[in-house]
Amino acid sequence: MRTLGLILTGVMLCSASPALAELFVNGGFETGDFTGWTLDYGYYNGGGSISWGQGDHGLRAVIDDSGTMPGQTLDIDPYNGNYMARINDIYGGNHATKISQQGAISQDDIDSGTLYVNWGAALVNPSGHPDDAQPLFGINVSVDGVLQSTFQANGNEAATTWTLAGSDGYEPLYYKQDTWTYDLSAYDIGDSVLVEMFVADCSWGGHGGYAFLDGIGTAYQPPGQDPVVPVPAAAILGWLGVNVAGWLSHRRGELLA
């Protein structure tokens, strides 16, 4: 009886574990690719204006197991798990790179109440460039097609408080890691959430920037910790079947003895 009690306790613990609120597919990029995500490429015109849909400019979005780029002096590992996304690069050319994904809000997402993005941006700060011509990093969130929140940082802003992380050979490169959040608690089940993260080179053409992205969803994953992986229901049922069958066989043997 004690054995059956332990089995049932295990089932209760599994069922009592909080559900992993995901909202987006492959939010930690642990598939090792961009499964679930849409990639867009464009050109930065300055003043926050980006012309999207302009080809891929070569491969400017990759999945990294290490965050080292040319000219970068900091060793940046994935914020969660084994992989993270990197978009854009340091080389300039007016390029812009964006990843995005749309998901429907579930009750788990509402219970969590918050959308999280673990981000780290590295922006060159070219001298003499006004704010609207600097390399740019941004995050947008829209609900049911309406823009609700936007976050942006440019090279001039980075130079004031971010960490010096190297250079592009001419101008300094600054880096910051943070977690961006957005409150989802007031929305309804089924509302459509679109998250977009992008980086643009300086609009004068000579300087770039890039960003690392990880842990995107409504389950908070502190940077430096492995992602939480839910136990599939099939695995729980399989474990239950094997252990209950074993217990019944053992009990039947005791009764026949």
Rosetta silent file (secondary structure, phi, psi, omega in degrees, C-alpha in Angstrom):
SEQUENCE: MRTLGLILTGVMLCSASPALAELFVNGGFETGDFTGWTLDYGYYNGGGSISWGQGDHGLRAVIDDSGTMPGQTLDIDPYNGNYMARINDIYGGNHATKISQQGAISQDDIDSGTLYVNWGAALVNPSGHPDDAQPLFGINVSVDGVLQSTFQANGNEAATTWTLAGSDGYEPLYYKQDTWTYDLSAYDIGDSVLVEMFVADCSWGGHGGYAFLDGIGTAYQPPGQDPVVPVPAAAILGWLGVNVAGWLSHRRGELLA
SCORE:     score description
SCORE:     0.000 S_00000001
   1 L     0.000  -35.895  178.665    0.000    0.000    0.000 S_00000001
   2 H   -61.576  -38.766  179.627    2.927    2.277    0.776 S_00000001
   3 H   -64.151  -43.993  178.597    4.235    1.771   -2.769 S_00000001
   4 H   -62.766  -36.935  177.856    0.906    2.705   -4.312 S_00000001
   5 H   -62.257  -39.756  178.361    0.822    5.768   -2.094 S_00000001
   6 H   -65.568  -39.236  178.604    4.225    6.867   -3.406 S_00000001
   7 H   -62.838  -47.482 -178.992    3.050    6.368   -6.986 S_00000001
   8 H   -64.973  -35.184  176.506   -0.087    8.429   -6.415 S_00000001
   9 H   -62.241  -41.914  178.088    1.969   11.109   -4.665 S_00000001
  10 H   -60.701  -41.398  178.119    4.212   11.315   -7.732 S_00000001
  11 H   -62.724  -42.761 -179.608    1.173   11.733   -9.961 S_00000001
  12 H   -63.351  -40.181  178.903   -0.187   14.481   -7.711 S_00000001
  13 H   -64.959  -40.865  178.477    3.134   16.317   -7.770 S_00000001
  14 H   -63.535  -44.479 -176.980    3.286   16.132  -11.562 S_00000001
  15 H   -72.641  -24.588 -179.011   -0.272   17.354  -11.934 S_00000001
  16 H   -84.053  -13.235 -179.978    0.253   20.086   -9.340 S_00000001
  17 L   -63.627  138.342 -178.277    3.291   21.507  -11.138 S_00000001
  18 L   -64.111  139.997  178.260    2.489   24.877  -12.727 S_00000001
  19 L   -66.866  144.600  176.627    1.902   24.772  -16.463 S_00000001
  20 L   -82.420  109.993  179.186    4.578   26.376  -18.596 S_00000001
  21 L   -78.506  116.264 -172.434    2.938   29.375  -20.237 S_00000001
  22 L  -103.919  -47.227 -177.195    4.598   29.601  -23.630 S_00000001
  23 L    65.451  -49.652 -179.383    2.491   31.887  -25.901 S_00000001
  24 L  -114.936  147.972  176.308    5.165   31.592  -28.613 S_00000001
  25 L   -76.042  134.432  172.257    6.669   28.526  -30.275 S_00000001
  26 L    58.590   43.512 -178.080   10.388   27.970  -29.667 S_00000001
  27 L   -67.893  -15.440  176.476   10.741   31.072  -27.500 S_00000001
  28 L  -107.614    3.871  177.134   14.134   29.900  -26.289 S_00000001
  29 L    59.030   26.553 -177.788   15.411   28.797  -29.740 S_00000001
  30 L   -75.667   -6.036  170.476   16.293   25.402  -28.266 S_00000001
  31 L   -71.828  -13.906 -177.504   15.374   23.722  -31.563 S_00000001
  32 L    81.378   10.187  177.020   18.638   25.200  -32.834 S_00000001
  33 L  -151.102 -170.601 -176.122   16.836   27.085  -35.596 S_00000001
  34 L   -96.391   29.999  175.126   14.119   29.701  -36.184 S_00000001
  35 L   -50.249  127.993  178.989   11.180   27.268  -36.011 S_00000001
  36 L    91.396  -16.969 -174.720    8.055   29.328  -35.266 S_00000001
  37 L  -105.759  149.988  173.927    9.669   32.680  -36.096 S_00000001
  38 E  -104.912  130.950  178.012    9.377   34.951  -39.135 S_00000001
  39 E  -103.292  136.292  175.823   12.543   36.671  -40.395 S_00000001
  40 E  -133.362  145.678  179.443   12.436   40.006  -42.207 S_00000001
  41 E  -127.917  150.298 -179.150   15.218   42.079  -43.712 S_00000001
  42 E  -163.290 -163.257  179.359   15.253   45.687  -44.822 S_00000001
  43 E  -127.737  139.021  179.734   17.086   48.997  -44.978 S_00000001
  44 E   -89.550  122.719 -178.445   17.227   51.722  -42.365 S_00000001
  45 E   -94.193   -6.306 -175.554   16.294   55.119  -43.747 S_00000001
  46 E    94.536  161.699  177.400   16.935   57.034  -40.533 S_00000001
  47 L    64.104   22.463 -179.764   14.507   58.683  -38.173 S_00000001
  48 L    84.697   -0.764 -177.517   13.099   55.307  -37.119 S_00000001
  49 E   -91.947  121.994  179.145   11.908   54.479  -40.665 S_00000001
  50 E  -122.571  130.060  175.073   12.772   50.982  -41.925 S_00000001
  51 E   -93.312  105.304 -177.266   11.835   49.609  -45.352 S_00000001
  52 E   -86.578  163.566  177.741   11.172   45.902  -44.762 S_00000001
  53 L    81.521   37.057 -174.644   11.080   43.140  -47.359 S_00000001
  54 L  -112.859   29.220  179.460   14.361   44.016  -49.071 S_00000001
  55 L    89.602  175.540 -172.410   16.089   40.600  -49.246 S_00000001
  56 L   -98.057   -6.459  177.557   18.341   38.867  -46.742 S_00000001
  57 L    55.750   28.160 -165.891   21.641   40.762  -47.379 S_00000001
  58 L    83.777  173.576 -174.233   23.403   37.482  -46.729 S_00000001
  59 L   -76.217  105.501 -176.738   22.665   35.559  -43.544 S_00000001
  60 L  -115.450   12.337  173.451   22.102   38.217  -40.858 S_00000001
  61 E  -138.276  122.396 -175.053   20.051   36.151  -38.420 S_00000001
  62 E  -138.775  162.886  172.102   21.573   33.062  -36.828 S_00000001
  63 E  -100.396  125.963 -174.625   21.184   30.756  -33.836 S_00000001
  64 E  -110.539  144.444  163.144   24.224   30.992  -31.540 S_00000001
  65 L  -105.757    2.259  173.848   25.667   28.792  -28.836 S_00000001
  66 L  -150.463  140.764 -174.613   28.182   31.582  -28.224 S_00000001
  67 L   -99.098   31.152 -177.393   27.684   35.312  -28.497 S_00000001
  68 L   -89.453  128.927  177.661   31.121   36.311  -29.771 S_00000001
  69 L  -124.162  158.256  176.582   31.282   38.669  -32.746 S_00000001
  70 L   -55.440  134.154  179.782   34.237   40.341  -34.513 S_00000001
  71 L    84.830   -9.873 -176.675   35.456   43.338  -32.515 S_00000001
  72 E   -88.657  131.354 -177.695   33.552   42.245  -29.410 S_00000001
  73 L   -99.824   -9.396  178.908   35.592   41.887  -26.204 S_00000001
  74 L   -95.470  140.699  173.977   32.865   40.341  -24.023 S_00000001
  75 L   -92.810  111.822 -174.902   32.130   36.618  -23.974 S_00000001
  76 L  -114.102  113.087  178.499   28.323   36.373  -24.085 S_00000001
  77 L   -91.200  163.327  175.018   26.761   32.949  -23.608 S_00000001
  78 L   -51.825  140.416 -177.594   23.100   32.076  -24.275 S_00000001
  79 L   -71.987  -30.812  177.937   20.915   33.613  -21.584 S_00000001
  80 L  -141.755  135.480  174.957   18.893   30.396  -21.226 S_00000001
  81 L    69.173 -147.793 -172.972   19.659   26.855  -22.315 S_00000001
  82 L   -99.535  -18.188 -173.499   22.019   26.023  -25.173 S_00000001
  83 L  -137.193  156.860  169.259   21.009   28.512  -27.875 S_00000001
  84 E  -146.280  163.803  178.132   19.904   32.074  -28.466 S_00000001
  85 E   -90.933  145.463  169.379   19.098   34.099  -31.572 S_00000001
  86 E  -124.232  131.517  178.582   21.379   36.784  -32.979 S_00000001
  87 E  -122.491  140.927 -179.694   20.037   39.334  -35.448 S_00000001
  88 L    70.554 -176.888  179.082   21.987   41.787  -37.622 S_00000001
  89 L  -152.909 -174.450 -168.965   25.763   42.364  -37.407 S_00000001
  90 L   -89.623   -2.820 -163.067   28.455   44.949  -36.860 S_00000001
  91 L   -87.631   -7.847 -179.910   29.348   45.718  -40.473 S_00000001
  92 L    79.380 -164.425 -179.209   26.926   48.489  -41.443 S_00000001
  93 L   103.529   16.008  179.848   25.394   48.971  -44.872 S_00000001
  94 L    66.719   14.949 -174.917   22.024   50.461  -43.787 S_00000001
  95 E   -77.530  155.108  173.297   20.768   46.942  -43.081 S_00000001
  96 E  -139.072  144.062 -179.341   17.975   46.018  -40.691 S_00000001
  97 E  -134.267  138.699 -177.251   16.964   42.581  -39.401 S_00000001
  98 E  -139.419  141.985  165.967   13.794   41.577  -37.561 S_00000001
  99 E  -119.201  147.624 -178.137   12.297   38.441  -36.057 S_00000001
 100 E  -150.727  159.106  174.989    8.622   38.229  -35.110 S_00000001
 101 E  -157.081  147.351 -179.873    5.952   35.790  -34.014 S_00000001
 102 E  -117.641  136.814  179.171    2.219   35.931  -33.348 S_00000001
 103 E  -142.757  157.034  178.808    0.427   33.863  -30.713 S_00000001
 104 E   -96.225  132.722 -178.311   -3.026   33.595  -29.137 S_00000001
 105 L   -67.186  132.579  176.011   -3.338   34.355  -25.429 S_00000001
 106 L  -108.436  174.249  176.596   -4.316   31.365  -23.280 S_00000001
 107 H   -62.799  -36.091  176.985   -5.528   31.226  -19.681 S_00000001
 108 H   -60.289  -40.352  179.280   -1.986   30.277  -18.642 S_00000001
 109 H   -65.300  -40.801  178.436   -0.673   33.452  -20.286 S_00000001
 110 H   -66.403  -40.869  177.976   -3.260   35.568  -18.472 S_00000001
 111 H   -62.420  -40.212  175.244   -2.429   33.843  -15.182 S_00000001
 112 H   -64.290  -46.608  173.342    1.245   34.621  -15.781 S_00000001
 113 L    84.904   -7.801 -172.404    0.240   38.156  -16.698 S_00000001
 114 E  -142.261  138.334  170.590    3.517   39.196  -18.304 S_00000001
 115 E   -95.840  132.624 -178.201    5.367   38.781  -21.584 S_00000001
 116 E  -118.154  142.821  170.848    9.152   38.486  -21.156 S_00000001
 117 E  -135.237  115.674  172.244   12.025   38.982  -23.588 S_00000001
 118 E   -83.708  113.419 -175.384   15.603   38.336  -22.459 S_00000001
 119 E  -127.075  154.657  170.546   17.616   40.624  -24.706 S_00000001
 120 E  -144.252  123.833 -178.042   21.144   41.849  -25.079 S_00000001
 121 E  -115.904  145.390  175.448   22.052   44.511  -27.630 S_00000001
 122 E  -127.224  113.846 -174.539   25.442   45.640  -28.896 S_00000001
 123 E  -122.637  130.870  171.186   25.410   48.964  -30.747 S_00000001
 124 E   -71.549  144.087  178.529   28.274   50.900  -32.322 S_00000001
 125 L  -114.381   83.829 -178.518   28.271   54.589  -31.360 S_00000001
 126 L   -70.167  131.096 -178.494   29.559   56.467  -34.434 S_00000001
 127 L   -66.442  144.677  176.544   30.769   59.970  -33.611 S_00000001
 128 L    81.418   -2.398  179.616   28.913   62.879  -35.165 S_00000001
 129 L   -91.196  126.884  174.520   25.736   60.889  -35.846 S_00000001
 130 L   -67.497  168.831 -178.339   22.515   62.346  -34.444 S_00000001
 131 H   -53.098  -42.083 -173.773   20.120   60.064  -32.564 S_00000001
 132 H   -79.434    4.455  174.664   17.963   59.419  -35.632 S_00000001
 133 H  -118.956    1.048 -178.858   20.988   58.176  -37.641 S_00000001
 134 L   -77.591  156.543  167.570   22.491   55.911  -34.952 S_00000001
 135 L   -53.850  148.698 -167.106   22.291   52.090  -34.954 S_00000001
 136 E  -138.303  136.058  171.659   18.980   51.114  -33.389 S_00000001
 137 E  -120.029  139.829 -178.465   17.531   48.236  -31.342 S_00000001
 138 E  -151.193  156.959  173.484   13.808   47.882  -30.733 S_00000001
 139 E  -132.046  130.341  175.044   10.970   45.704  -29.452 S_00000001
 140 E  -121.657  144.588  170.952    7.322   46.163  -30.472 S_00000001
 141 E  -130.999  131.166  177.500    4.238   44.383  -29.182 S_00000001
 142 E  -122.820  146.076  176.681    0.836   44.575  -30.849 S_00000001
 143 E  -123.517  125.278 -177.343   -2.454   43.043  -29.709 S_00000001
 144 L    51.260   40.813  174.118   -5.149   42.286  -32.277 S_00000001
 145 L    83.025    2.076 -178.688   -3.228   44.338  -34.847 S_00000001
 146 E  -112.253  124.868  178.757   -2.869   47.482  -32.718 S_00000001
 147 E   -62.537  124.579 -176.560    0.577   48.595  -31.528 S_00000001
 148 E  -109.104  -31.111 -175.897    0.510   48.638  -27.731 S_00000001
 149 E  -155.115  145.982  176.125    4.106   49.133  -26.654 S_00000001
 150 E  -143.851  141.290  175.627    7.492   49.915  -28.126 S_00000001
 151 E  -127.375  133.792  178.198   10.990   50.033  -26.689 S_00000001
 152 E  -141.620  150.372  173.589   13.989   51.465  -28.546 S_00000001
 153 E  -143.260  140.345  178.624   17.626   52.294  -27.826 S_00000001
 154 E  -118.598  175.279 -175.125   20.211   53.879  -30.117 S_00000001
 155 H   -60.408  -36.846  178.026   23.990   54.144  -30.137 S_00000001
 156 H   -65.520  -41.343  177.701   24.084   57.541  -28.424 S_00000001
 157 H   -65.726  -39.271  179.796   21.909   56.267  -25.576 S_00000001
 158 H   -61.295  -37.860 -176.732   24.051   53.140  -25.319 S_00000001
 159 H   -66.168  -19.076 -176.272   27.210   55.214  -24.905 S_00000001
 160 H   -83.446  -34.715 -173.826   25.853   56.896  -21.761 S_00000001
 161 H  -135.107  -12.902 -176.780   25.142   53.873  -19.544 S_00000001
 162 L   -80.516  172.679 -177.153   25.941   50.593  -21.374 S_00000001
 163 E   -89.123  132.067  175.228   29.165   48.573  -21.040 S_00000001
 164 E   -63.565  125.568 -171.355   32.051   49.158  -23.440 S_00000001
 165 E  -126.639   14.975 -179.174   32.309   45.877  -25.337 S_00000001
 166 E   127.457 -150.577  179.231   34.883   46.512  -28.086 S_00000001
 167 E  -159.635  168.010  174.216   34.725   48.367  -31.396 S_00000001
 168 L   -92.167   14.035 -177.362   34.077   47.941  -35.087 S_00000001
 169 L   100.902  -16.448 -178.843   37.684   48.955  -35.703 S_00000001
 170 L  -131.855  -42.313 -174.702   36.834   52.665  -35.747 S_00000001
 171 L  -124.618  154.001 -176.508   34.096   53.447  -33.257 S_00000001
 172 E   -70.672  150.399  177.886   33.217   52.034  -29.816 S_00000001
 173 E  -113.403  130.927 -178.384   30.736   49.201  -29.328 S_00000001
 174 E  -120.179  143.837 -174.498   28.450   49.203  -26.263 S_00000001
 175 E  -129.134  143.981  172.147   26.519   46.281  -24.794 S_00000001
 176 E  -145.887  139.103  172.440   23.629   45.851  -22.374 S_00000001
 177 E  -113.989  137.798 -179.165   21.653   42.810  -21.242 S_00000001
 178 E  -157.725  172.767  173.571   18.176   43.205  -19.743 S_00000001
 179 E  -117.040  119.718  178.358   14.714   41.644  -19.561 S_00000001
 180 E   -92.115  140.751 -177.913   11.897   43.540  -21.265 S_00000001
 181 E  -131.519  153.855  174.544    8.375   42.982  -19.965 S_00000001
 182 E  -143.780  134.105 -175.522    4.827   43.780  -21.038 S_00000001
 183 E   -78.280  121.804  179.693    1.648   43.340  -18.968 S_00000001
 184 L  -109.483    1.211 -168.405   -0.864   40.930  -20.536 S_00000001
 185 L   -65.249  -23.015 -176.586   -3.174   40.480  -17.539 S_00000001
 186 L   -88.600   -3.436 -177.119   -5.937   42.761  -18.853 S_00000001
 187 L   -88.398  173.078 -175.482   -6.340   40.921  -22.173 S_00000001
 188 L  -109.471  156.092  174.677   -8.744   38.095  -23.044 S_00000001
 189 L   -56.492  131.368  179.743   -8.257   34.466  -24.023 S_00000001
 190 L    95.358  -15.102  175.588   -7.778   34.286  -27.790 S_00000001
 191 L   -59.292  142.418 -175.172   -6.434   37.827  -28.223 S_00000001
 192 E   -95.850  121.820 -179.358   -3.628   37.817  -30.781 S_00000001
 193 E  -108.771  128.142  175.351   -0.206   39.044  -29.612 S_00000001
 194 E  -113.574  123.582  174.298    2.535   39.960  -32.083 S_00000001
 195 E  -113.071  134.777 -179.486    6.064   40.505  -30.777 S_00000001
 196 E  -129.886  133.238  176.262    8.744   42.014  -33.043 S_00000001
 197 E  -128.655  130.442 -173.058   12.434   42.504  -32.236 S_00000001
 198 E  -143.914  157.830  172.810   14.725   44.314  -34.645 S_00000001
 199 E  -135.160  140.312  177.415   18.142   45.904  -35.106 S_00000001
 200 E  -128.024  142.449  172.365   19.137   48.494  -37.707 S_00000001
 201 L   -66.948  171.003  172.370   22.544   49.778  -38.820 S_00000001
 202 L   -63.571  148.143 -175.654   23.238   53.497  -38.761 S_00000001
 203 L   -78.581   -7.085  175.148   21.387   55.231  -41.574 S_00000001
 204 L   -86.320   -9.964  167.370   24.596   56.826  -42.893 S_00000001
 205 L   103.363  -13.992 -170.272   25.743   53.362  -43.876 S_00000001
 206 L  -101.223   -6.752 -170.322   29.047   52.765  -42.127 S_00000001
 207 L  -138.566  152.049 -173.891   28.235   51.286  -38.709 S_00000001
 208 L  -128.391 -169.850  177.418   26.164   48.444  -37.324 S_00000001
 209 E  -169.303  163.386 -179.344   24.692   46.765  -34.316 S_00000001
 210 E  -151.099  168.642 -179.678   23.222   43.419  -33.321 S_00000001
 211 E  -142.004  147.523  172.325   21.120   41.810  -30.608 S_00000001
 212 E  -106.959  137.680 -174.956   20.917   38.470  -28.802 S_00000001
 213 E  -133.110  142.057 -176.456   17.433   37.202  -27.897 S_00000001
 214 E  -163.853  165.003  171.928   16.276   34.387  -25.632 S_00000001
 215 E    56.680   44.314 -174.091   13.588   33.287  -23.164 S_00000001
 216 E   -94.389  116.204 -178.824   10.666   34.882  -25.053 S_00000001
 217 E   163.686 -166.644 -177.446    7.258   34.002  -23.597 S_00000001
 218 L  -105.164   11.168  168.936    5.049   34.320  -20.539 S_00000001
 219 L  -107.808  115.426 -176.046    7.106   32.033  -18.292 S_00000001
 220 L   -69.733  127.126  177.631    9.917   34.102  -16.773 S_00000001
 221 L  -121.842  100.298 -177.790   13.314   32.483  -17.231 S_00000001
 222 L   -56.703  134.658  176.925   16.032   34.449  -15.415 S_00000001
 223 L   -54.462  139.087 -177.859   19.149   34.846  -17.575 S_00000001
 224 L    96.344   -5.895  177.888   21.751   32.311  -16.587 S_00000001
 225 L  -114.504  146.788  176.984   19.217   29.571  -15.880 S_00000001
 226 L   -67.615  147.490 -179.962   18.217   26.690  -18.109 S_00000001
 227 L   -63.932  146.909  175.369   14.693   26.942  -19.563 S_00000001
 228 L   -75.517  128.567 -179.896   11.850   25.209  -17.749 S_00000001
 229 L  -115.100  118.874 -179.432   10.653   22.239  -19.804 S_00000001
 230 L   -68.337  146.032  175.150    7.170   20.890  -19.031 S_00000001
 231 L   -78.480  120.712 -178.848    6.797   17.134  -18.578 S_00000001
 232 L   -60.752  145.270  179.813    4.560   15.909  -21.452 S_00000001
 233 H   -58.088  -36.651 -179.394    1.298   14.332  -20.357 S_00000001
 234 H   -62.071  -37.284  179.654    2.178   11.206  -22.329 S_00000001
 235 H   -67.898  -39.568  178.258    5.354   10.788  -20.293 S_00000001
 236 H   -63.223  -45.663 -178.877    3.440   11.131  -17.019 S_00000001
 237 H   -65.741  -37.377  177.958    0.864    8.571  -18.137 S_00000001
 238 H   -64.182  -44.007  178.123    3.605    6.209  -19.304 S_00000001
 239 H   -61.655  -42.877  179.378    5.401    6.488  -15.975 S_00000001
 240 H   -62.100  -44.824 -177.759    2.122    5.904  -14.156 S_00000001
 241 H   -62.194  -45.001 -179.509    1.280    2.833  -16.269 S_00000001
 242 H   -63.312  -44.400 -175.431    4.666    1.187  -15.745 S_00000001
 243 H   -73.666  -39.520  177.443    4.704    1.771  -11.999 S_00000001
 244 H   -66.374  -42.076  178.359    1.080    0.803  -11.361 S_00000001
 245 H   -60.357  -42.504  178.589    1.504   -2.352  -13.467 S_00000001
 246 H   -62.979  -41.847  179.997    4.617   -3.233  -11.499 S_00000001
 247 H   -65.259  -43.383 -179.794    2.850   -2.663   -8.194 S_00000001
 248 H   -63.432  -40.361  178.952   -0.174   -4.759   -9.216 S_00000001
 249 H   -63.302  -43.237  178.957    2.088   -7.602  -10.374 S_00000001
 250 H   -64.174  -42.910 -178.666    3.998   -7.483   -7.103 S_00000001
 251 H   -65.087  -39.176  179.227    0.764   -7.379   -5.070 S_00000001
 252 H   -63.636  -39.194  177.161   -0.708  -10.314   -7.039 S_00000001
 253 H   -62.052  -38.798  179.435    2.419  -12.313   -6.266 S_00000001
 254 H   -65.606  -39.932 -176.734    2.023  -11.595   -2.563 S_00000001
 255 H   -69.942  -33.105 -177.794   -1.604  -12.736   -2.583 S_00000001
 256 H   -82.204  -17.852 -177.857   -0.816  -15.993   -4.402 S_00000001
 257 L   -67.792    0.000    0.000    2.092  -16.861   -2.127 S_00000001
